[in-house]
Amino acid sequence: MPNTKSKRSVKSQSSKIQQKHARSFQEEAQLRPSVAKKAAEVDAPQPSKFMAFVKEFPWLTGILSALIVVSLVGVMYNSHLGFFAQTSADPCAWAKNPATFPVPAKITYTYKSAPQQCITTTTPGLYSVTLHTLKGNITFTLDQQYSAASVNSFVFLATHGFYNGLSFFEVKNGMALTGDPNTINPNAKTSTYGQGGPGYNIAASYPKTSSAFTAGAVALMNTGSNKFGSQFFIATQDDSATLQDIYNYIGNVYIGLDVVQKLQAGDIIQSVTVSYNINGVPGLAPSVSPTAAATSAPAASPTATAKP
C-alpha cells in the first residue's frame, strides 16, 4: 500500500504552517512602526546651533542671559526708559518748584523743540539764579514780565542741569560768555565754542534801549540772524554805550558782581540753583543779607533792578 499520511498528521502540519505564518505577520507588524519612527526622525527638523549650545552648556547660557538682562536694565535706568522713565504729574513742576526739582541723572544737551511755556508774562513772583563757580557765587534776578520766553527757556535748562559743567568760553569787551554745550564736549574743537545751543531757538525780545546793559546785566546771546538758545552773557562793566540792543535781556546780578569781574576764559559753572519766591516781584532783587553782602559785593543797587 502507498505510504499515505493520516488525517491527523496532515492537520497537525497545517496548523504548524499557519502558526509560522502568523508569527511572521506579527514580526512584520512590529517592524513597521520602528521603520516609520526612524523615517520620521530623519524627516524631523534638526535643533538649531543655538538650542544645541543651550543643551550642551546650560550653566553658561544662564550666566549670559543674566548679563544681558542686567545690561538691558542698566541702559533703561540710565536713559530713563520704561519703568525708569522720569514722569511728572505736573509738566511745569520745574517752574513751580525749581529748587526741589531733581536734576536728571543723564543731562540732555539737544532738544527737538523749545520747552512748554510754563513761565509767562502773568506768572507772579521772582525767579533768582545762582551760578556756583570756584571763584565764588553769582546771583541774579530774572524778569519774566519783560522776556517771558527767554526766562522760561533759561529756567528750564538750568533746572534740568544743562549749564552744569559748562565754561565761560570768552571773557572780553565787557562780556563774560557761557552756555555753549560744546565747552563740555571733550571732542569739540575750541573753534566751535560759541556755535552750540540746545537744539531750538526762541523769539527775540530786545530791550527798548541798550541802556539795559549796565554792569551785571544778564542777556541771551544773539548767535546770528536773531537766533537765541542757551548762550548768555553777563556784563562785566557798563556796556550800555558799546552794545546794540540786539540781545534778549533777562535779568541783573545783585550778588557777586565782583566774582563776575574776576572771571576768565575757561572758568567753569560747577552747578546752578534756581529759587522761586511767589511773593516776590519779577526783576526786583530782594534785600541782601549782611552775610551775603560781606562775602560778595552786590551790584550798584542791592534792592532793585532797573527795568530796561
Secondary structure, 3 states (H helix, E strand, C coil): CCCCCCHHHHHHHHHHHHHHHHHHHHHHHHHHHHHHHHHHHHHCCCCCHHHHHHHHCHHHHHHHHHHHHHHHHHHHHHCCCHHHCCCCCCCCHHHHCCCCCCCCCCCCCCCCCCCCCCCCCCCCCEEEEEEEECCEEEEEEECCCCCHHHHHHHHHHHHCCCCCCCECCEEECCEEEECCHHHHCCCCCHHHCCCCCCCCCECCCCCCCHHHCCCCEEEECCCCCCCECCCEEEECCCCCCCCCCCCEEEEEEEECHHHHCCCCCCCECCEEEEEEECCCCCCCCCCCCHHHHHHCCCCCCCCCCCCC
